[in-house]
Amino acid sequence: MGRLLSRLAGMAAALCLAHAAPAHDFDLSIDLRAVSVSGQPSYLHGGGGKLRFDDEHEGLQLGSLRAGYRGDLTDTLRLTAEAFAWGDGDVNALDLTELFLTWRPVPTSRWRSETKLGAFYPAISLEHRMRGWRTPYSLSASAVNTWIGEEIRTIGLEYNLDWLGQLGNSPFSVGVTAAAYGWNDPAGIILALRGWSLHDRQTTLFGRVGEWRRGIVDGRTLFYDDIDGRAGYYAGLNVNYSGALEIRALHYDNRGNPAAPAPAIDDNAWKTEFNSVGVRWTPDERWTLIWQRLQGRTEVGAQLPPNRWLFDTEFLLASFNYSRHRLTARYDDFRVNQAVSYFGSLNRDRGHAVTVAYGFRFNEHWSAMAESLLIDSMLRSRRWIGAPQQATERQLQVALRFEL
Amino acid sequence: MPPDMHRRSALLAATVTACTLLAWSGRPIAAAELSVTVHAPDGSAISGAVVAVEPAQPAAKPRTAARASMDQRELKFVPNVLIVRTGTAVDFPNSDQVRHQVYSFSAPKPFQLSLYAGRAHPPVVFDRPGLITLGCNIHDRMIGYIYVTDSPWFGATGRDGSLRLRELPAGDYTVRVWHPRLAEVSAQLAQRVTLGNGAAVSSFRLARPLRPAMRSGGAEKSWEDY
């Protein structure tokens, strides 16, 4: 009997060992902040400030609460879900940022295809490398990637074809990507009104940005909405050299019809198109250098020509990782120039930002990061709410992070 | 070179010696000893180069099938290069907490191991000589190699760029050298040697420096690239 039991126990242990990593994988992140700010009231709270936090929202704050799920439904089909709580009174306290299926058959040659279906980020950011589309380099993302998190989400179908040269005798791997998507007609509105910003708050799939009918970004827009019934597209290319160099380029066009009205939000569809390019270089395992640039335009309105804004931004980031320490510095430069306005007054955003962040990893669960962010900007739309157009805003944050 | 590479090279060298002894125990001991050295164009030693010394007359097949292991640890294949004799059964244990999906589309042995953790799959028998490149369909950065040779005399160069093989019977041989980061125009480097009773040296100098090692792109293992 004893022998049988021990044999059964042995078999059970072997079975457990064989399935040590589950097919369903949940994880959780908590990010608590101590924040000190000097600047205008945040655009999130009816102001003209570009920062996520302001004088009335500082001290101890919730950075984010995040829940992630990865489920292997079959050998080649994976379901990914990401949900965030930002703690700032959005419509839903906890809401999805991403929900998608990935089908990736095992390659039988150097060509490998992958299909994604659902709501996810296009591969633009070279900063966001952690689960939940989070950046390990700093607390606030660059201007370009902050905007991607605010207004750009693929809700549709993406196809990727990769040439896995690195599995042959080549240092290169090359991939192309193409997607068709809908539910992205309001994209561009934040950029046109508030200009660029730097923070880590991703707009959730059913959430809103700003307070209801207050300030420059007035909380009316449900960002992932389809107004005109026209699908958008993007197409991109990525090249990897020896794991040390990653280059990405993408053309994006939501093909919005600027004349198509959406009475529910008292707005039309926004036609937004841009080109994005980026390079990430890791000359050795300690240093990472990232440069990204994005340039485009957005249009809205039934009259011809429609209201039109031209925008561009770029940043350079250098990060040094040593043991448990990571030190990052980033310089962002950004502008929005309105070229056509029905109302005569042209909005304009011109500025730059300097970010310095230091992170320390205590163990695999706990880490801390301190960040100093300075944004110097001239934003004409601040006049609408009686605020000075010129602002030098400073934000100091210390985050304590827990990952499970 | 990281310390685990030293260990790995030492381990490979030890395996080779053991294989050689095993293959030739009970036979008259031949006198030939072959040193193979591999150097970069600038003269620096190349460690971790695969060396396979193939006899003109095919060597006797081993009596029992050999067993080897290609582990997966911290999102890497360990060892990065496994050299085995044709017919070896190779285990693919997954020592990580995440699941892997190991595959190869290399001509000598295309195969795939469905998504797994631990020791879910029986060993894979490598029954044809050649180079097999391994990938993981979940983690593209994971790349490993299995070099399968018919010869019982093989190994990897050590820190000094050399590998010494003992007790080879006199005769004609082809010495083949390979490295995962080889940038030579010809895919394989080979030399013919005739071994008598003394010691012989086979020296290789690459025409081009090795390509830079594959990097993780500064990523930590918990990251998941977007």
Interface residues (C-beta under 8 A of the other chain):
Chain A: L17 A18 H19 A20 A21 A23 D25 D72 D75 T76 R104 V106 P107 T108 S109 R110 R112 Y121 A123 S125 H128 R129 M130 R131 W133 P136 D162 L164 Q166 L167 G168 N169 P171 S173 N240 S242 G243 A244 E246 R280 T282 D284 E285 R286 W287 T288 S319 N321 E364 E403
Chain B: N94 D96 Q97 V98 R99 Q101 Y103 F105 P110 Q112 S114 L115 Y116 A117 G118 R119 A120 T133 G135 N137 D140 R141 I143 L182 A187 R211 P212 A213 M214 R215 S216 G217 G218 A219 E220 S222 W223 E224 D225 Y226
